[in-house]
Amino acid sequence: MKKRSAPPLSPSSFYDEISDFYEKMIDFDKNLELRTGAYQKIFSEKGKAADIGCGVGLDSLALALNGHDVTSLDISPRMIEETKRNAAKYNVKLNAHVHSFLTMPKNFFGKFNYAVSVGNTIAHINSSGLRSAINVLHRLLIPGGKIFLHILNYSLIKKENRRINNIASRDGKIIIRFYDFRKDYLDFNILSFNQNSPKEFQLATTKHFPHTKREISTCLIEAGFKKIKFMKNFGGDKFMANNSKDMFIEAVK
C-alpha cells in the first residue's frame, strides 16, 4: 500500500515546528549585518515600524538597531518567543505580539511610518488573502508611510522547475528546503537531520502561493499605494522577471 504524505501544515504550525533550528537555517548573524546596513538607507528617518511575519526577529532587530520603534508580529507563538529572546540577547526593545495580517488589531491602524514583511511571508497567503493583507498594510501606515516587502520570484522557480531552494549545513545539522509543484500552489518542505544520523529526520510542509509581479502590483494600486518600485535585492537594483531570484517591493501610502 502506498503511504500517503501528511497534509501541509498551517503557517502557524509550520513555523512552530521549525522554530528550534530556524535561526541556524537563515544564517542569522550574517543576515542581521546585511539588513542593518540596508535599512539604514531604505528608512533613513527614524520612526515607528511594524514587522509582519517577523520570524525569529531578524528584520525587527535590524530596524531597532537603526533606532526605530519596532512592533514585531508573527502568527507563530514560538517564533514570537524566539524574537523576544533575540531582543534580550542584543539588548534592544521590541513590542512583540502573536498576530497575522488577518488578525491585526484595529488600534494599530494609522500608527506606523513603516511596515516591512520580508522573508517570503506573503507567499503563505492565497490571492484573496494577499489583497486583504495589502489593504491592512495600507491601513497600518500614516500618510506618506512606506512599505518594504519580499517574495521569491516564483515565475522563475516554476519556469526552471527548480525544486531545491537551499541546502545548508550548520553545526552538524543538514537543512534542505525544497518544493513539490501543485496546480495552484507549491508545497514548501523543510527536511532536517543530523549529519551523523540521517535516518532520524524531521520534515515539515506548508503551502506557498506563487504571486506574480502583476498580481502584487494590482493589489498595491487597488489599495491606494503609489511610487511602487520592484527590485531584485536590498540594494535597490531593478527586478528582472526572467533572472531575478528575489522580488523586493517598495511603495508609499
Secondary structure, 3 states (H helix, E strand, C coil): CCCCCCCCECHHHHHHHHCCCHHHHCCHHHHHHHHHHHHHHHCCCCCEEEEECCCCCHHHHHHHHCCCEEEEEECCHHHHHHHHHHHHHCCCCEEEEECCHHHCCHHHCCCEEEEEECCCHHHHCCHHHHHHHHHHHHHHEEEEEEEEEEEECHHHHHHCCCCEEEEEEECCEEEEEEEEECCCCEEEEEEEEECCEEEEEEEEEEEECCCCHHHHHHHHHHHCCEEEEEECCCCCCECCCCCCCEEEEEEEC
